[in-house]
Amino acid sequence: MSETLQYVKSNLERTVQGLITKKSQFIYADNESRVPENKTYSAYYLTDKNKLYFTNLITSKYVRQLFKVKDFDLYEQYSMISTADREIYPNAIKSKINNKDYNRGFINRFFIQKANDENGPVLEISESDYNKKLNMYNKIGVIWKLSGDKDTVADINSNTILSIQRMYGLQGLNIFPLQYWRPSKDTPVTLEKKLSLLKKT
């Protein structure tokens, strides 16, 4: 379960279910593509006065978070106004990778940079911090390859880094394409390691 869903469950005040999306009203949080109209979603009101949206229910097997981009209601408008002057300072983290992540082959990573300092450092933050209203920062979430063929992973992650730098202006990024990479089980790289170990015994 993602940190966001855990946070929602721990801080839920009330929920409204069975809502229907309008045309171009939402985008998906994971890839920023538009959500089709007439799709069922639920709204979750939290104790911190935030209001989050998800496809289906958060107890469902497959859930995606939605970001509203138009048709804000009075609750949302008030929330935007009341938090506009409140500065949030997210904490920098280092990704923690486990075997489940390697078996899946990728993780989601989230980065920010001060909006008024294009030469400033780019920090990696948690998903929960990324989902907050970080008015002072430029931010981006990316899919980062962890396992597979070494050259393929390097190419994919290199393109991800270039996208972050060119499209989102996060120039102070200090990561490299094979960061956290591990070859998949029984690829030529791992087989070679096994054979070399057998020769030593």
Beta strands, then each sheet from edge to edge (+ up, - down):
strand 1: 12-20
strand 2: 26-28
strand 3: 40-46
strand 4: 51-55
strand 5: 65-68
strand 6: 106-114
strand 7: 123-125
strand 8: 137-145
sheet 1: 1+ 3- 4+ 5- 2+
sheet 2: 7+ 6- 8+
end
